[in-house]
Amino acid sequence: MDIYLIRHTRVATAAGICYGRSDVEVAATYTEDEAAVRARLAPVLAAGPVVAYASPLRRCRQLAEALVPEGLTLDDRLMEYNFGQWELQPWDVLPATELDPWMADFVRVPAPGGETFQGLQDRATEFLTEVLAAAEPNATLIIVSHSAVIRSLLCHCLGLPLSNAFRLDIDYGSITKVRYRHGQFNVAYTNA
């Protein structure tokens, strides 16, 4: 089974703003960004039926609906990291007394009023395990989500410590192909 993890396109927030669970708008470049993702994914879409899932946040939902207009399933477990009280705040104004402990151990320390990165991975892997158990063996899965969700799933699939998640580059509009065969995961490629 081939799994395509697709990050949403660029967003209309200013640089340096902490956004995660917030439902921000796509950038003015969305039409071009979506066309670029579609062009890279065209062989997969043309090859036959796909099963598609997406985060319900508009930046993912909009792209997923454009790529796979029929049969899309939205799942809250694919939503981005919940930064709690930090949502939509500039990173450079966050209090060091809150930010420093989180930066030192983002896996287990939540953002104030938010979630831990381990919690995010738990919900994302629960989703993936459930989908894989129900999918046809030769199905092609398309999952449109967010950078933290994709990073956490890749750490799970590759057996990497979650603390290494941010060593993985997951750009806007990137496509990462994961092969799942005989209970084993293998990253086939990343297409930025």
C-alpha positions as CSV (number, residue, x, y, z in Angstrom):
1,M,0.0,0.0,0.0
2,D,1.3,3.5,-0.9
3,I,0.6,6.3,1.5
4,Y,1.0,9.9,0.3
5,L,1.5,12.4,3.2
6,I,0.8,15.9,1.8
7,R,1.3,19.1,3.7
8,H,-1.1,21.9,3.0
9,T,0.0,24.9,0.9
10,R,1.3,28.2,2.2
11,V,-0.9,30.2,4.6
12,A,-1.8,33.9,4.9
13,T,-0.2,34.4,8.3
14,A,2.7,36.8,8.9
15,A,6.1,35.2,9.4
16,G,6.9,34.5,13.0
17,I,3.3,33.8,14.2
18,C,2.6,30.7,16.2
19,Y,-0.3,28.9,14.5
20,G,-1.3,25.3,14.9
21,R,-4.9,24.4,15.6
22,S,-6.0,27.9,14.4
23,D,-8.0,27.8,11.2
24,V,-6.0,30.2,9.2
25,E,-6.5,31.2,5.5
26,V,-4.5,29.9,2.6
27,A,-2.0,32.4,1.0
28,A,-2.9,34.5,-2.0
29,T,-0.7,32.1,-4.0
30,Y,-3.0,29.2,-3.3
31,T,-4.1,28.7,-7.0
32,E,-0.5,28.3,-8.1
33,D,0.5,26.3,-5.0
34,E,-2.4,23.9,-5.5
35,A,-1.6,23.5,-9.2
36,A,2.0,22.5,-8.3
37,V,0.9,19.9,-5.8
38,R,-1.7,18.5,-8.4
39,A,1.0,18.3,-11.1
40,R,3.3,16.3,-8.9
41,L,0.5,14.0,-7.7
42,A,-1.1,13.6,-11.2
43,P,0.3,10.1,-11.9
44,V,-1.1,8.9,-8.6
45,L,-4.5,10.5,-9.2
46,A,-4.6,9.1,-12.8
47,A,-3.6,5.6,-11.7
48,G,-6.9,4.7,-10.2
49,P,-9.0,5.0,-7.1
50,V,-7.5,6.5,-4.0
51,V,-8.8,6.8,-0.4
52,A,-8.4,10.3,0.9
53,Y,-8.3,11.8,4.4
54,A,-7.6,15.3,5.6
55,S,-7.5,17.5,8.6
56,P,-10.8,19.5,8.7
57,L,-8.8,22.8,9.0
58,R,-9.5,24.8,5.8
59,R,-5.9,24.9,4.7
60,C,-5.9,21.1,4.4
61,R,-9.6,20.6,3.5
62,Q,-9.4,23.0,0.6
63,L,-6.4,21.3,-0.9
64,A,-7.8,17.8,-0.3
65,E,-11.1,18.7,-1.9
66,A,-9.3,20.1,-5.0
67,L,-7.2,16.9,-5.3
68,V,-9.9,14.3,-4.5
69,P,-13.3,16.0,-4.9
70,E,-15.3,12.8,-4.1
71,G,-14.9,10.4,-1.2
72,L,-12.8,12.6,1.1
73,T,-13.0,11.9,4.8
74,L,-12.2,14.6,7.3
75,D,-10.7,13.5,10.6
76,D,-9.9,15.6,13.7
77,R,-7.0,13.4,14.6
78,L,-5.2,14.9,11.6
79,M,-5.4,18.5,13.0
80,E,-2.2,20.4,13.7
81,Y,-0.5,20.7,17.0
82,N,-2.6,22.6,19.6
83,F,-0.5,25.5,20.9
84,G,-3.2,26.5,23.3
85,Q,-2.6,30.0,24.6
86,W,0.2,30.6,22.2
87,E,-2.1,30.3,19.1
88,L,-1.7,33.3,16.8
89,Q,0.9,35.0,19.0
90,P,4.3,36.1,17.7
91,W,6.9,33.6,18.8
92,D,9.2,36.3,19.9
93,V,6.8,37.6,22.6
94,L,6.1,34.3,24.2
95,P,7.4,34.3,27.8
96,A,10.7,32.5,28.3
97,T,9.3,30.9,31.4
98,E,6.8,29.0,29.2
99,L,8.8,28.7,26.0
100,D,12.1,27.4,27.4
101,P,10.7,24.3,29.2
102,W,8.7,23.5,26.1
103,M,11.7,23.9,23.8
104,A,13.7,21.6,26.1
105,D,11.2,18.8,26.0
106,F,8.4,19.5,23.5
107,V,7.6,15.8,23.4
108,R,6.3,15.7,27.0
109,V,5.8,19.4,27.9
110,P,2.6,20.9,26.5
111,A,2.2,24.5,25.4
112,P,0.1,26.3,28.0
113,G,-3.5,25.1,27.5
114,G,-2.3,23.0,24.5
115,E,-1.2,19.4,24.0
116,T,2.1,17.6,24.1
117,F,3.8,16.4,21.0
118,Q,3.4,12.9,22.3
119,G,-0.3,13.5,22.5
120,L,-0.3,14.6,18.9
121,Q,1.6,11.5,17.8
122,D,-0.8,9.2,19.8
123,R,-3.9,10.6,18.0
124,A,-2.1,10.6,14.6
125,T,-0.9,7.0,14.9
126,E,-4.3,5.9,16.2
127,F,-5.7,7.3,13.0
128,L,-3.1,5.6,10.8
129,T,-3.5,2.2,12.6
130,E,-7.3,2.3,12.2
131,V,-7.1,3.3,8.5
132,L,-4.5,0.6,7.7
133,A,-6.6,-2.1,9.4
134,A,-9.6,-1.1,7.3
135,A,-7.9,-0.4,4.0
136,E,-7.7,-2.8,1.0
137,P,-4.1,-4.1,0.7
138,N,-3.6,-2.5,-2.7
139,A,-5.3,0.8,-1.8
140,T,-3.5,4.1,-2.3
141,L,-4.0,6.5,0.6
142,I,-3.8,10.3,0.4
143,I,-3.5,12.1,3.7
144,V,-3.5,15.9,3.6
145,S,-2.4,17.3,6.9
146,H,0.1,19.5,8.7
147,S,3.8,19.5,9.3
148,A,3.7,18.3,12.9
149,V,1.3,15.5,12.1
150,I,3.4,14.4,9.2
151,R,6.6,14.5,11.2
152,S,5.0,12.5,14.0
153,L,3.7,9.9,11.5
154,L,7.1,9.6,9.9
155,C,8.8,9.1,13.2
156,H,6.3,6.4,14.0
157,C,6.8,4.7,10.6
158,L,10.6,4.9,10.7
159,G,11.0,4.0,14.3
160,L,12.6,7.4,15.0
161,P,12.5,9.0,18.5
162,L,9.8,11.7,18.5
163,S,12.4,14.2,19.7
164,N,14.0,14.0,16.2
165,A,10.8,15.1,14.5
166,F,11.9,18.6,13.7
167,R,15.0,17.3,11.9
168,L,12.6,16.3,9.1
169,D,11.9,19.0,6.6
170,I,8.2,19.1,5.6
171,D,7.7,22.1,3.4
172,Y,4.4,23.6,2.3
173,G,2.9,21.5,-0.4
174,S,5.4,18.7,0.1
175,I,4.5,15.1,-0.7
176,T,6.1,12.2,1.1
177,K,5.4,8.7,-0.1
178,V,5.5,5.9,2.4
179,R,5.2,2.3,1.4
180,Y,3.5,-0.1,3.8
181,R,4.1,-3.8,3.0
182,H,3.8,-6.8,5.2
183,G,3.6,-4.7,8.4
184,Q,6.7,-2.6,7.5
185,F,7.0,1.0,6.6
186,N,9.5,2.4,4.2
187,V,9.8,6.1,3.0
188,A,10.0,5.9,-0.7
189,Y,10.6,9.6,-1.4
190,T,9.9,13.2,-0.4
191,N,8.9,15.6,-3.1
192,A,9.1,19.2,-2.0
